[in-house]
Amino acid sequence: KALSMLRHQGVPFKGQIIGEAENKNTLKKLERLTAELGLADQVEFLGHQGDIPACLAKLDLLVLATTTPEAFGRVIIEAQAAGIPVVATRVGGVPDIVQHEKTGYLVPAADPESLAAQIRRILDHPQKTAAMVDQARKQVEKHYTLTAMADKIEAVYQKCIQKKILIFKLGSLGDVILISASLREIRQYFPDSKITVLTDPVSKPMLNH
């Protein structure tokens, strides 16, 4: 719908929708809507693509138009790393990635007018867009490299294990006895942690002693 508005404003563009639809009916609805809006010649559905860097290299702009919350939105990071400006809906974890007007533009979900306006803003102001793209790439290099992400995940795990460890062992009494050596090693390795074992009531006295 946003692209239809841009078409009526005389903005030249070629739209690509990349990825498979899990629901074929959804794909048919999108194709039908595209035709109804008179965009059949300007929007193409590429389906699954194995070489995403090659796809990104051909883009001038990436739009994440989801109306449902994204847990993270990795495609935004991929575009920013490739130097592609981004317009995304303000849902889920997206605002944690995109700083509005600094590393991209955020719009309300299901608001084609705002989406069209921000797309045109990027296309009409190349100098400001270039500065925004540069800032976004610096953010990716600082926070979202493989090393940085691994370090952050490890830090979360370290924080968790320093406080509490939960072990599931719901088998027979014999199976619970067999983990006693492992429990001893865990206690030695994490001396300051609280270790809790979720087990059968029959095994509880043995673990308590």
C-alpha positions in Angstrom: 0.0 0.0 0.0 2.9 2.4 0.8 4.4 1.6 -2.6 1.1 2.3 -4.3 1.1 5.8 -2.7 4.7 6.4 -4.0 3.6 5.3 -7.5 0.8 7.9 -7.5 3.3 10.5 -6.3 5.4 9.7 -9.4 8.3 8.1 -7.5 10.1 5.6 -9.7 11.0 2.3 -8.0 11.3 -1.4 -8.4 10.1 -3.4 -5.4 11.4 -6.9 -4.5 9.8 -9.2 -1.9 12.4 -11.8 -0.9 11.6 -15.1 0.9 9.2 -18.0 0.9 5.7 -17.7 2.3 4.9 -20.4 4.9 1.3 -20.1 3.9 0.7 -20.3 0.2 -2.7 -18.5 0.6 -0.9 -15.5 2.1 1.3 -15.4 -1.0 -1.7 -15.5 -3.3 -3.4 -12.7 -1.3 -0.2 -10.5 -1.6 0.0 -11.2 -5.3 -3.6 -10.3 -5.8 -3.3 -7.1 -3.7 -0.2 -6.2 -5.8 -2.2 -6.5 -9.0 -5.2 -4.6 -7.6 -3.0 -1.7 -6.6 -1.6 -1.6 -10.1 1.9 -2.7 -9.0 2.3 -5.9 -11.0 5.0 -4.4 -13.2 6.9 -2.8 -10.3 6.9 -5.4 -7.6 8.3 -8.9 -8.0 8.2 -11.9 -5.7 11.6 -13.5 -5.7 10.9 -16.4 -3.4 13.7 -18.2 -1.5 17.1 -16.8 -2.2 20.3 -18.6 -1.1 22.7 -15.7 -1.7 21.4 -12.9 0.6 24.6 -10.7 0.3 24.1 -10.7 -3.5 20.5 -9.7 -3.0 21.4 -6.9 -0.6 24.1 -5.6 -3.0 21.3 -4.7 -5.5 19.2 -2.7 -3.1 19.0 1.0 -2.4 16.7 0.6 0.5 15.4 -2.2 2.8 11.9 -2.1 4.4 10.9 -4.3 7.3 7.1 -3.7 7.2 6.0 -6.4 9.7 2.9 -5.7 11.7 3.6 -8.4 14.3 6.4 -8.1 16.9 9.9 -9.2 15.8 12.0 -10.7 18.5 15.2 -9.3 16.9 15.0 -8.6 13.2 18.3 -9.9 11.9 17.6 -8.7 8.4 18.0 -5.2 9.6 21.5 -5.9 10.9 22.4 -7.6 7.6 21.2 -4.6 5.6 23.1 -2.1 7.9 26.2 -4.2 7.6 25.9 -4.1 3.8 25.5 -0.3 3.8 21.7 -0.3 3.0 19.4 2.3 4.6 16.5 0.8 6.6 12.9 1.8 7.3 11.2 -0.5 9.8 8.1 -0.7 11.8 8.3 0.1 15.5 7.4 -3.3 16.9 9.0 -5.9 19.2 12.8 -5.7 19.4 13.2 -3.5 16.3 13.6 -0.2 18.3 16.5 -1.8 20.1 18.3 -2.0 16.8 17.2 1.1 14.9 17.7 4.5 16.4 15.1 6.7 14.7 16.7 9.3 12.4 20.2 8.2 13.5 20.7 4.7 12.1 17.4 4.3 10.2 13.7 5.3 10.3 10.9 3.8 12.4 7.3 4.0 11.6 4.1 2.8 13.3 2.9 -0.7 12.3 0.2 -0.9 9.6 0.6 2.8 8.7 1.3 2.9 5.0 1.2 6.7 4.9 4.0 7.0 7.4 5.9 4.2 5.6 5.6 5.9 2.2 6.8 9.2 3.7 9.9 7.7 5.3 10.8 5.8 2.1 10.6 9.0 0.1 12.6 10.8 2.8 15.5 8.4 2.2 15.2 8.6 -1.6 15.0 12.4 -1.6 17.9 13.2 0.8 20.9 11.1 -0.3 23.5 13.1 1.8 21.6 12.6 5.1 20.9 9.0 4.1 24.6 8.4 3.5 25.5 9.8 7.0 22.8 7.6 8.6 24.0 4.5 6.8 27.6 5.2 8.0 26.3 5.5 11.6 24.3 2.3 11.3 27.3 0.4 10.0 29.5 1.7 12.9 26.8 0.5 15.3 26.8 -3.0 13.7 30.6 -3.2 13.9 30.5 -2.2 17.5 27.6 -4.3 18.8 26.7 -7.0 16.3 29.8 -8.8 15.1 30.0 -12.5 15.7 32.6 -11.9 18.4 30.6 -9.2 20.1 27.4 -11.2 20.1 29.1 -14.3 21.4 30.7 -12.3 24.2 27.3 -10.9 25.2 25.7 -14.3 25.2 28.5 -15.7 27.3 28.1 -12.8 29.8 24.4 -13.6 30.2 25.2 -17.3 30.9 28.0 -16.3 33.3 25.6 -14.0 35.2 23.0 -16.8 35.4 25.4 -19.5 36.6 26.9 -17.3 39.2 23.5 -17.1 40.9 21.4 -20.3 40.3 21.8 -23.6 38.5 18.7 -25.8 37.9 19.3 -29.4 37.0 16.5 -31.7 35.8 16.8 -35.4 36.7 13.4 -37.1 36.8 14.6 -40.7 36.3 14.8 -43.5 38.7 16.7 -43.4 42.0 19.6 -45.2 40.4 19.9 -42.6 37.6 19.9 -39.8 40.2 22.7 -41.5 42.2 24.7 -41.7 39.0 24.7 -37.9 38.6 26.2 -37.4 42.1 29.8 -37.2 40.7 28.6 -34.6 38.2 26.9 -32.6 40.9 30.2 -32.6 42.9 32.1 -31.3 39.9 29.5 -28.6 39.3 29.7 -27.5 42.9 33.5 -27.3 42.7 33.4 -25.4 39.4 30.7 -22.9 40.6 31.3 -22.6 44.3 29.1 -19.5 44.8 26.1 -20.8 42.9 22.9 -22.2 44.3 22.2 -25.6 42.8 18.7 -26.9 42.6 17.7 -30.3 41.3 14.2 -31.0 40.0 13.6 -34.7 40.7 11.2 -37.3 41.9 10.2 -37.0 45.6 11.7 -40.5 46.2 15.1 -39.2 45.3 14.9 -36.0 47.5 16.3 -37.6 50.7 19.3 -39.0 48.9 20.1 -35.6 47.4 19.7 -33.8 50.7 22.4 -35.9 52.2 
